[in-house]
């Protein structure tokens, strides 16, 4: 692998892993806003997918260091399909969360 490609891939993987760690922190705050609701359970699913992606990025860094391009190519395909699923789940959950907030009775919002 060309050194510039390795460095670029490595930096992208480390940054991606860092973004996922920040996302996990934010999800813990979101779950605290909706204790005991069905929405909270769905945020846990998102949290699990983020952890799955985080491990994928860590393994990508390892496979980059071991110069295993075939495995990296397979992982890329897997990330594409799970990434698309992740976006679908996040968009659906966002819609349901916004709907829950907007349809909450006015009396509860004023408290």
C-alpha positions in Angstrom: 0.0 0.0 0.0 1.2 3.5 -0.9 2.3 5.4 2.2 0.0 8.3 1.5 -3.0 6.0 1.1 -2.1 4.3 4.4 -1.7 7.6 6.3 -5.0 8.9 4.8 -6.9 5.7 5.7 -5.4 5.6 9.2 -6.3 9.2 9.9 -9.9 8.7 8.6 -10.3 5.6 10.7 -9.0 7.3 13.9 -11.2 10.3 13.3 -14.2 8.1 12.6 -13.6 6.1 15.8 -13.4 9.4 17.7 -16.7 10.6 16.2 -18.3 7.4 17.3 -17.0 7.8 20.9 -18.5 11.4 21.0 -21.8 10.0 19.5 -22.0 7.4 22.3 -21.7 10.2 24.9 -24.5 12.2 23.2 -26.7 9.1 23.0 -26.4 8.6 26.8 -27.7 12.2 27.2 -30.6 11.6 24.8 -31.6 8.4 26.6 -31.7 10.5 29.8 -34.3 12.8 28.2 -36.8 9.9 27.6 -36.6 7.6 30.6 -38.9 4.6 30.4 -40.2 5.2 26.9 -40.3 3.0 23.8 -38.1 5.6 22.1 -35.4 4.9 24.7 -35.2 1.2 23.6 -34.7 2.3 20.0 -31.9 4.6 21.0 -30.2 1.6 22.6 -30.3 -0.1 19.2 -28.6 2.9 17.7 -26.0 2.8 20.5 -25.3 -0.9 19.8 -24.8 -0.2 16.1 -22.4 2.7 16.9 -20.4 0.3 19.1 -20.4 -2.2 16.2 -19.0 0.5 13.9 -16.5 1.6 16.5 -15.1 -2.0 16.6 -15.1 -2.1 12.8 -12.9 1.1 12.7 -10.6 -0.3 15.3 -10.2 -3.6 13.3 -9.7 -1.5 10.2 -6.8 0.2 11.8 -5.3 -3.1 12.8 -5.8 -4.6 9.3 -4.2 -1.5 7.8 -1.2 -1.9 10.0 -1.0 -5.6 9.0 -1.3 -4.7 5.3 -4.4 -6.9 4.6 -6.1 -5.2 1.7 -8.5 -8.1 0.9 -10.0 -8.0 4.4 -10.2 -4.2 4.2 -12.1 -4.5 1.0 -14.6 -6.9 2.6 -15.0 -4.6 5.6 -15.7 -1.7 3.3 -18.6 -3.5 1.7 -19.9 -4.5 5.2 -19.6 -0.8 6.3 -21.6 0.3 3.3 -24.6 -2.0 4.0 -24.6 -1.4 7.8 -24.1 2.3 7.2 -27.2 2.5 5.0 -29.1 0.5 7.6 -27.8 2.8 10.3 -29.0 5.9 8.4 -32.4 4.4 7.9 -32.8 3.6 11.6 -31.6 7.0 12.7 -33.9 8.8 10.3 -36.9 6.7 11.4 -36.0 7.2 15.1 -35.5 10.9 14.6 -39.0 11.1 13.1 -40.6 9.2 16.0 -38.6 11.3 18.5 -39.7 14.6 16.9 -43.3 13.3 16.7 -43.2 12.4 20.4 -41.9 15.9 21.4 -44.3 17.8 19.1 -47.4 15.7 20.2 -46.6 16.0 23.9 -49.5 17.7 25.6 -48.9 21.4 26.2 -49.5 21.1 30.0 -46.5 18.8 30.3 -44.3 21.2 28.3 -45.1 24.0 30.7 -43.9 22.2 33.8 
